[in-house]
Amino acid sequence: QEAGHRFVPDVVEAFPGEIQAISVSKPALEDVFIHRTGHKFWSENPDPDSQSIDKKKKRR
């Protein structure tokens, strides 16, 4: 939402005393990718099986 900064006061008013912090920023490329595809560029905990396959390919 381009006018996110205008939305913040409404949220704060809707939840008085509930919100401790709030920030608004433009989405990063990864944020857009996650929104469009539903997953990250790469996983934080890669599959050990896929790593061993990659290692085998490098040895050849």
C-alpha positions in Angstrom: 0.0 0.0 0.0 1.7 3.2 -1.1 -0.1 5.4 1.5 0.9 3.1 4.4 1.9 6.2 6.4 -1.7 7.3 6.3 -2.9 4.0 7.6 -0.8 4.0 10.8 -2.9 6.5 12.8 -6.0 4.5 12.2 -4.3 1.3 13.4 -3.0 3.1 16.5 -6.4 4.5 17.3 -8.1 1.1 16.8 -5.8 -0.5 19.3 -5.2 2.1 22.1 -2.4 1.1 24.5 -1.8 -2.2 22.5 0.9 -1.1 20.0 4.4 -0.6 21.4 6.1 0.1 18.1 5.3 0.4 14.4 7.3 1.1 11.3 6.5 1.7 7.6 9.0 1.1 4.8 9.1 0.2 1.2 9.3 -3.5 0.5 12.6 -5.1 -0.2 13.0 -7.3 -3.3 12.8 -10.4 -1.1 9.5 -9.1 0.4 8.0 -8.8 -3.1 9.3 -12.3 -4.1 7.7 -13.9 -1.0 4.4 -12.1 -1.7 4.4 -13.2 -5.3 5.7 -16.8 -4.9 5.0 -17.7 -1.3 8.6 -18.7 -0.5 12.0 -17.1 0.1 14.9 -16.9 -2.4 16.7 -19.6 -0.5 16.0 -21.5 2.6 17.8 -20.8 5.9 18.1 -24.5 6.7 18.9 -26.1 3.4 17.9 -29.8 2.8 21.0 -31.9 3.7 20.2 -34.3 0.8 20.3 -31.4 -1.7 23.7 -30.3 -0.3 25.2 -33.7 -0.8 24.0 -33.8 -4.4 25.6 -30.4 -5.0 28.9 -31.7 -3.5 28.8 -34.8 -5.7 28.3 -32.7 -8.8 31.3 -30.5 -7.9 33.6 -33.5 -7.5 32.9 -34.7 -11.1 
